[in-house]
Amino acid sequence: MDDDADTARAVDPAPAVDPAPAVVARPREVLRQRAFALFWSASTVRALGSAISGVAFNVLIVSVLHASAAQISVLSALSVVPYLFLGLLVGALMDRRRRQRTLVLTSVGRALALAAIPVLILTGALTFWTVAVVTLALGVLVLFSDSAAQPLLPRLVPRESLILANARLGQSDTVAGTAGPALGGALLTLLGTPLLFAFDAALTAASAVLQSRIRVDEPPPASRAPGRHIGHDIAEGMRYTYRHRTLRPLALSIHTWFLGNSIVTTVFAVFVLRQLRLQPWEYGLALAFGGVGGFLGALLAPRVGARLGAGRAIFVARALVVVPWLALAVVPVGAGGGAALVTLVASAQFVYCLAMGVEDPNDIGYRQSVAPDAIQGRMNSTIRTVNRVVFFVGALLAGVLATYFGYRITIGIGAAIFAVAALIVVFSPLFAARHGDRL
């Protein structure tokens, strides 16, 4: 693989940035590279299936099980719980296991878990607790899959192609997330709930077949020193992440961003539907504009990263995300609908998702290129696990803030936290970092 020399570097907790960064070569189209094309195809098929079955899950929980609000919250929490309790452990395991094989096995496991739903329905064994078990199993499998996918990508494409590769993945995820629910609703009407879950299981099995055809060189990890155990591996990953000259501010900025995002997304739907009085179809239209913004942002991300550099691209995206939420925070509560209000909410979603589309490929691509292969799993899992904890706390905090201060002030606080996330970047060495820096 082209970047083996880079990924084999020794783990240095705080390397310095070369004052004369290397010129980034113009990457060739990553979809022409067989290994990535298979990886991308599997990810796209899986994302589309998840978006489709998400509709069926909602119908199943609300209309078939008639779950209470408390039961719905439990099911929602079960999808996050694996990250909170197993995230760091699984990340450490992914630095000592074959990541491609893990992807295949988790896809097979997810296909079986999804196929269990129609069996439960048809045999009359579907209950809240059986759905809870399936939800928890899917959450654990998704955790393993995510923990394997991110550190595997730098072994599938050259180092200079990581931004473009992440952008291609972001584009397909956005399309799947936008079109999937509508397609899921139509298929649910035509096929019914059991067949829709069976359809998603078939798509997931197809992604396993695609992943099994990926050919990648994954050398075995070095043996642990005597007296060293997985706890030492986890601690090393955390030290590496939070002592690194540029990854530390990147991680802190991401955590802060997740806090702001958890606050605004928790109250967004109820704010626009209840206080701004948008109709459901208007709300759906606004979300569709968000999908368009996310796709456009992912298209622009490689060019923005190449022109501005990784740090400045991340800063611009984080600063841009302040604008839509600040605009929503100052909308009068009694605005009362109308085309102007719908346009404002749709524009806010467009800009919000545009910023995320630009940010994600530059953010993920930069840290994938900086961290050595031997610590990729732990670095990514450290950031991802803390993000989930922050999001969980932020969602609870949003409820408290909305209760005592109202939705507009709560959204304004979220916008202020987004601004802090951007400032962390601009006042740190990350701001000057460029894709292609030799760290």
PyMOL commands that set and color helices and strands:
alter all, ss='L'
color gray80, all
select helices_A, chain A and resi 4-7+30-32+34-64+69-78+81-94+99-123+128-155+159-191+193-212+230-243+247-275+280-308+310-320+322-329+339-370+373-405+407-426+429-432
alter helices_A, ss='H'
color red, helices_A
deselect
rebuild
show_as cartoon
